[in-house]
Amino acid sequence: MGGVLPPGETLTGAWYLGTESNRTPISFALPLSSALAGSAVHVTAGGTTECPGGAGNPSAEPGHLCIYTGFVAPGTISVGNPATTLGPGASRAGAILHTTDVSVGMGTWAVTAPEA
């Protein structure tokens, strides 16, 4: 296997944050052709224009990474680009979910490569 995620194709996965760690990686099985800006990364329960799915059916519009929250108690989750010391966005290879106030959280994610 090699190359990059083809335009319009989607990868999905699951994530978990627990009391033992305040960070968890999301790794893409195939890299994107380029990094995603912060405006293309969303933490949501779903049902938005960019993230029309939900935790049970993760999906993302082309050029977006959607982090779906199935359960989060209490607090907020941020997403950072591991290539920029957790700056906004996602790298070609994935992202890091991080928090300072979530005791437990879990959900799914979807990323769709930009259209050509």
Secondary structure in CASP SS format (residue, H / E / C, confidence):
PFRMAT SS
TARGET T0000
AUTHOR 0000-0000-0000
METHOD secondary structure of the structure
MODEL  1
M C 1.00
G C 1.00
G C 1.00
V C 1.00
L C 1.00
P C 1.00
P C 1.00
G C 1.00
E C 1.00
T E 1.00
L E 1.00
T E 1.00
G E 1.00
A E 1.00
W E 1.00
Y E 1.00
L E 1.00
G E 1.00
T C 1.00
E C 1.00
S E 1.00
N C 1.00
R E 1.00
T E 1.00
P E 1.00
I E 1.00
S E 1.00
F C 1.00
A C 1.00
L C 1.00
P C 1.00
L C 1.00
S C 1.00
S C 1.00
A C 1.00
L E 1.00
A C 1.00
G H 1.00
S H 1.00
A H 1.00
V E 1.00
H E 1.00
V E 1.00
T E 1.00
A C 1.00
G E 1.00
G C 1.00
T C 1.00
T C 1.00
E C 1.00
C C 1.00
P C 1.00
G C 1.00
G E 1.00
A C 1.00
G C 1.00
N E 1.00
P C 1.00
S C 1.00
A C 1.00
E C 1.00
P C 1.00
G C 1.00
H E 1.00
L E 1.00
C E 1.00
I E 1.00
Y E 1.00
T E 1.00
G E 1.00
F E 1.00
V E 1.00
A E 1.00
P C 1.00
G C 1.00
T C 1.00
I C 1.00
S E 1.00
V E 1.00
G E 1.00
N E 1.00
P H 1.00
A H 1.00
T H 1.00
T C 1.00
L C 1.00
G E 1.00
P C 1.00
G C 1.00
A E 1.00
S C 1.00
R C 1.00
A C 1.00
G E 1.00
A E 1.00
I E 1.00
L E 1.00
H E 1.00
T C 1.00
T C 1.00
D C 1.00
V C 1.00
S C 1.00
V E 1.00
G E 1.00
M E 1.00
G E 1.00
T E 1.00
W E 1.00
A E 1.00
V E 1.00
T E 1.00
A C 1.00
P C 1.00
E C 1.00
A C 1.00
END
